[in-house]
Amino acid sequence: MRQDEIWDTETASRYDTPGTGMFAPEVLDPTVERLSHLAGTGRALEFAIGTGRVAIPLAERGVPVTGIELSAAMLAVLRQKVDETRIPVIAGDMATATAPGEFALVYLVFNTISNLLTQAEQVECFRNAARHLTPGGRFVIELWVPELRKLPPGQAATVFACEPGYIGLDTYDTLLQHVVSHHFEFGPGRDARVGRSPHRYIWPAELDLMAQLAGFELESRHADWSGAEFTADSRSHVSVYRLPSHS
């Protein structure tokens, strides 16, 4: 499936879950707090801004935010909440589209770099971030750690969530580093809703090499937005990359 087929009008209309899930204050507040600190007095650019889950509260903190977004449907939901004067958005792919001006911070949250399905596209995403940043600027990525330790030989899928009304499982192609996330939502009857999204998973060390190819250095890596230590058992990470400052 193409990304514009995944992020369609139906998905966009159901994406926001105010106060719960990824919109819960305990998830969103530390994210916005950290990004605000990293942006300082500069401008921020969000790749794949979506419906503005992070951009809107970040802008409310006084950080000037611009976005890049491929999905017209997701952008339409954002526009129901804020207009172009408050948060301008460039329509396009985060690996190639450009926004005017320079930024102190570019950020890409909630595993979204994995929506780019080739290593070459992911490298170009880093290079695109570097093109937008001032010297000393930062590129922040939030990304999950592939859970291949849960995948026994001969088994192609893992369950990543199992709760009332919802089961989520991932199917892996370890040769191409591809994973398809399958989301099953169901009620008390026989009917269920199925959603699928393809990704290319990236190991932290591979991500660091992509950053190096684009001229970045790893500044920090934590297990979450609050700064918890990143360990071998961490399921995700927040990695901050920085361009060199002028001497």
N, C-alpha and C positions, 0 to 999 in steps of 0.2 A: 504494500500500500504506500502511496505517496503521502508526504506530510500534509498536503492540503486536503487529502481525503480523510485523514485521521482527525485533523483539527477543523472539522466542518461546523455547520451551524448548530447541529444537535449537540455535539460535544461542547461547543462554546456556551450554549445555553445552560448546560448542566455543570460547567466547570467550577463556578464559584460556590463555596460552601461556607458562608459567613459564620465565623465563630467556631468552626470545627475543622478537623482534618488539617490540611496545610494552611488554612486560614485561622486556626486556633491561635490565641494570643501567645501561648507558650512556644509556638513554632515561629510565628511571624515577628513578634517583638524583638527577640535576640537577633534575627536576621537584619531587620531594619536598623537596630542599634549599631551593629558591627559595620554595616555598609555606610551609615552616616559618619561614623568615626573615620573610616578609611577614605571617604570622599573629602573630608575636611571642609575647606571653603571652595572646593572646585566643583566642576560639573560631573555628572554621572551618566553613563550610557548603559542601558540594559539590552543585551541581546535576547531576542525572543521574549518580548515584554508581556505578551499574552493579554490577559484582561486587567493587568495592572495590580496584581496581588501584592507585589513588593513595591512597585514604582509609586503607587498613590500614597501609601504611608511614608515612603522615603521623601517624596516631594513635600508632604505636609510637615516634615521635619526641617524644611528649608533648603534641601538639596535640589538644585536644578537638574531634572531628569529628562533625558531624551530616550526614545526606544527604537528598536528595529524589530519588525514582526512580519512573518511570512503569511500568516493566516488572516484573511480578510474578516472571517467570522469572529475570531478572537478579538481583533481590533475593533469591530463593531460593538462588542460588549464593553470594551474599555471606553469607547466614545460615549456610551450611555452614562458613564460616570464622570469623566473629565473631558474637556475639549482640547483642541490642538494647541491653544495658547498656553495651557498649563503643562501639558506633557506632549510635545511634538513627537511623532512617530514616522519613521521611514518604512515604507512597505518593501520587503525584500528578505533575502536569505542572510542569516547572520554570518555566513562565511565570506560573503562578497559585498553586501550592501554597505553603503557609507552614509554617515550622518555628518552634517556640516559642523565645523569647529573642532576644538580639541577638548579632551576630557582628562580629569584627574583619575577617574575610575571607570572601568568597564566591568560589568558583572554578568554572570550566567548561572542561574540557580536551578535547583530541583532537577538535577540530572540531565538538563536539556542538551548539553553538548553531545550526548549519546544519540540524539535524534539525527545527527549527521552520520550516515551509514558507511562511510569509508574513512580510512585513516587520512587520506589526502585532504578530504573536506575538513576533518577535525584540525589538521595542521593549518589549513587556510583560515580557520576560525581564530586561532591564536594570532596569525599574522594580521588578520583584520582588526583584532583588538589592539595590537601594537601600533597599527597605522593611526588609530584614533587617539592615542594617549600622548600626553605631554611627557618630557623626560622625567623619570622617577615615578611615572604613573603606574597604577596597579590594575591587574586583571584577576578577578576573583571567580572561582569555579566551585560550585557545590555538586558533588558527584558520589554515587554509590560505589562501593567496592564489590566487584564481581564475587558471587558466592559459589564459586566452583568447588570449594571444599565440601559443599553439601551434595555434590553430584557424583555418585558412585559410577564406576566403569559400567558402560552399557545402558545407563539411565540418561535420558535427554531432558528431563524436566525437574524443577524444584518448586515447592509451594512456598511462597513468600508471605502469604497472609491467609488466615482462615478464621473467620469471625461470623457472627449471625448475619445472614443475608449477603455474605460476600466471600468469595474464594479467589485468590490471585496466584497464578503460577507462571513461571518463566520456562520457556523451551530454548535450548542452547544449540548453536552451531559453533563448536569450539575451534574449528578450522578458520572460519572467517571472523571470529569474535562477535558473532551476531546473537542477539537474544530477542525473542518476541515475548512481551508481557501480555498475558491473557487475563481479562477481568470478568468474572462471573458474578452478576448481581441477581438475587432471586428473593421472592417472597414466600408466603405460605402455600401458594398453588404450584402448578407444574411449570409455569413459564419462567424463563430466565433471560436476562439481557447479557450479551457477550460483547466485549470490546477488546481490540487487539492493537498493540503498538510495537513496531520494530525498533531496535536500538543496536548500536555497536558499542560494546562495553570496552572500557579503557582501564588498564592497571595504573595505579599511581605513578610507578616508575616510567611508564610509557607517556603519561601525561606530562611528566617533568621533561622528557626529551622533546616533546612537541613544543613546550614552552621555550626550551633552549634554542630550538631551530628558529623561533620567532624573535629571539633576542632577550627573553625574560630570564630572571633568576627566581628560584623558589624562596620566598620570604618567610612563609609560615605555613604549617598544615596542622589543623585540629580536627577532632572527631565531630564537632558541631559548631554552631555559630556562637555558642557561649564560651568556647575556648577549651573544651575538654581535651585531654591528651589523646592523640591518635596512636592506636596500638594495632597489633596484628589481628585483634578481634573486633576492631571498629567496622561497622557496616557502611559507613559513609565518611566523607571528609569535606572540609572547607579549605581549599588551597588558595593562597594569595601569592601571585607572581608579580614581580616588579621589574620595570625597565630601568636600566642604569640612568643615573642623573648626569647632567653635563658636569664635567670637571671644571 
